[in-house]
Amino acid sequence: MKHIFITGCPRSGTTLLASMLGNKSSCVATPESDFFVDFIYKYLPKKTDSVQTSDYVEYLNNNYRFKQWNIDANNIKNLPEKVNLSNLNDLIENTVSLFANTHLEVSKNEFVRIDHTPSSIKNFYVLNELFPDSKFIFIIRDPRAVYASVKDLDWGANTPLRLSEIWNEYTNHYFSLEKLFPNRICLIRYEDILTNPALHLKKVCEFSNITYNDSMLEAKGFKIPGYTASQHNLVGKKLDLNRIEKWKKELKLEDVLIIESKCRYIMNAFSYNITQDINYRVGVKGKVKMIFNEMYFYIKNKIRKKKREKKA
């Protein structure tokens, strides 16, 4: 099984790109799967560690994200007696195959797995150990547009200062991996997908060794889980160029000033124009206010998120 990891700062278009690539019959796009890596950190932190397979099955079936896969981990084929880092890659692939066989009528394991977990780039070391031949596609989006998209959700950054920190963190991961593993990671801009989708999707397919097909432009290769349906209501619809600069109508001037001051050089590196020619610095009072805002929204959003999980 081949593995393609679409990664990037959350709300940058990872789900959109997965839906495009997943529209190919030889590809299977799965819901986000950060629980696989979380399992390693929790149960297999050392290479010599091993746990009972029942721990793996119970862990998955109780995980709210895995529940979006709508499969029972007890039905995974070839479950070993114990789980360790030596057999975990096969176990993960069998888990993915169960998803494909259950929902997509895929009767064999010879397909390309399209994973669109944003945080994959931060877990490259772990994923590389499991899948050394995997490829990573890093999708970048204007940080101002990212903030406009995430600021009102019940997770993620709720202040421009926090968004800037997260966006810079993800892009720094990209620069590091591109330097160390240039043949393993590919860059694509969200805005380029909207302006010339066929051209840039072909480049992604060439990098991923996937045959391009015009049907990919329909972006209907991934069924959005009900848990996140309201947050991805544009996936599968006609690409809209207005999404590129919609942030101009939704952000306050101070939001823009903060993001541009914190992300200026990296924004320039990715050809995002700076709109405010002002040397702006957030004062102590402003930082304290944003810290309290983040704390307030963190608690509020935890409650909102729990309610949404119960409805899932």
Beta strands, then each sheet from edge to edge (+ up, - down):
strand 1: 2-7
strand 2: 27-29
strand 3: 50-52
strand 4: 82-84
strand 5: 112-115
strand 6: 135-140
strand 7: 185-189
sheet 1: 2+ 5+ 1+ 6+ 7+
sheet 2: 3+ 4-
end
